[in-house]
Amino acid sequence: MDLYFINYKSANSSSLNKGIATSGYRSIKRATTITGIFARVRPQGRTPTSTRIYNILKLYLVKLEAKIATSKEIKPLNLIILIDSIPSDNIKVVLLLATKKLDKLDVLLY
């Protein structure tokens, strides 16, 4: 599992060719790791939800398009968004852009 916070960024960098967005916690395999992260991280300030989701989806869609071009499979992305306040931007626009890109790539949705 990968874990990203909307308004807290870890020191981890992005990887365009791997479809990995910047500053998340990646390849988590233990519940205790997640518990530790939540104990340390203290998000605060605005909730720029669509900006963060866009940055995550953009890299995933680039990777997806490259894999489709070479007839390779890619694991689907399950995006679960938990927020404690009202987003300070419009998430609908980002989700519509991603949906249009998936339609253009003729991706079968499960």
Beta strands, then each sheet from edge to edge (+ up, - down):
end
